[in-house]
Amino acid sequence: MQDVGALALLPVVTILVVAVFTRRTLFAMLCGTLVGAVLLGGWEFFDSWIGYFGTAMADETLQWLMLVVVLFGILITLFERSGAVSEFAAWAERFVNSRRKSTILSFLLSIVLFVDDYLNVLTVGTSMKAVTDRYKVPRTELGTIMKLTAAPIAVIVPFSTWALFFAGLLEAQGVTANGSGFGAYLQAIPFIFFGWIAIAIAALVAFGWFPRLGALKKDIARADATGDVFPVGTTAEEREAEGGLPLHAEVGEFAASGDGGARAVASAPETAPAATAVATREPEYAKPRPWNFLVPIAVMIAVTIFTEVDVLKGTVAALIVAIVMYTVQRRLKVKAVFEAAFDGVGSMLFVIVLTALAFMVQHMNIDLHLADWVIDATQPVMNGALLPAMVFLVCGVYAYATGSFWDLAAVITPIVIPLAFAMDVNPIIAGAAVFSGAALGSTTCLYGDGIILASRSTGIKPLNLMTAILPYAGIAAALSLVLYLVVGFLGL
């Protein structure tokens, strides 16, 4: 391990700069890991890089996450090949018959799935993109609504993976109410300002009552004009993988579902407007059966909750139920199930590689003492009334830049809480500022697992999703900072 001072920022800065200028997240991550390897290994940077790759792959959290990603990739492919998603979208049209209703339903589903942010973004994106596509809702807008809700609702509702973890951190530092850290966390919830404000903004965006900003404004205008819900730069292969029709194509119809399910697309003149991403359906779906989609999803949610919020077990249970249902109904043959499994794994390779590189960066940041340098540099201004605001600002920026959320909270909470006690600042509010900062990072970080999974479920690139979210998350962060200044000076 080396203490290189401010140079510890170089890997993170490299990733952000390269991603913005090349718009290639994977290449940016690779550049960042190489810079980190040079700082840590010098001329032996190649051996250093290989070593950190091995360290990342040996991380139990990464192994668990890879299993979740692979299994969910298989489940998504089974949904698509069996026609389950198409039927759900057709069924949902009975209740969702407008653009606004499609975005409101997406928001409400994100609220309902508060138990875990991974489960949230994977489920909502998979289930709703076929519905929102029909009403020309850009995939970036769907992703923005999801991500502005997923982590924030997980920190607001006390019965989630986030809440349970953070409650444990408070109790470990002696911050309790009624004898438990959970009680202290309940008292902290009103002060997790970013969570509340982000959810409010997500609701306003879903209802169409919030100004359209930045990249999302352009995406919405483009979708309204052309019907194309994918971001600029989406390749024909990426469109096809997501079930979208190529540009300059007439909207066809769904063919029969099951093994032979396909879409008929007729070529059109070059002057024709872009087609919508999802074709109209045949009369076969006049009475669609949503249960082939809803039952596996319900099983996944139920098993996740009853196994102490273990998303992996929930996904396995959903996969088993889906395979049984589709084979019994003869929607898929056994051979087709195996083909879908292989294709599902392949569809997640980008996510797996990107996540592995993100974990490499996290381990490099630890050995570069980046957190220590940030804390040492900012501790002089973490005093008195400014403490809650500075804690939120430091945690939010650090989480956004590094992709560390729970790790960040685990590192900085033992520092912040004693500072709060020493400065006569309410430790519960100081803890709430840490949790708000972690939620901000999870909502916005380019290579954070939340953005990576959300981009996969909506079928767009992480950079497109991040740039769409940033203006809205930035407003929520600025308002949160003001509120932390207010409560700090009021001495609450």
Disulfide bonds with the S-S distance in Angstrom:
none
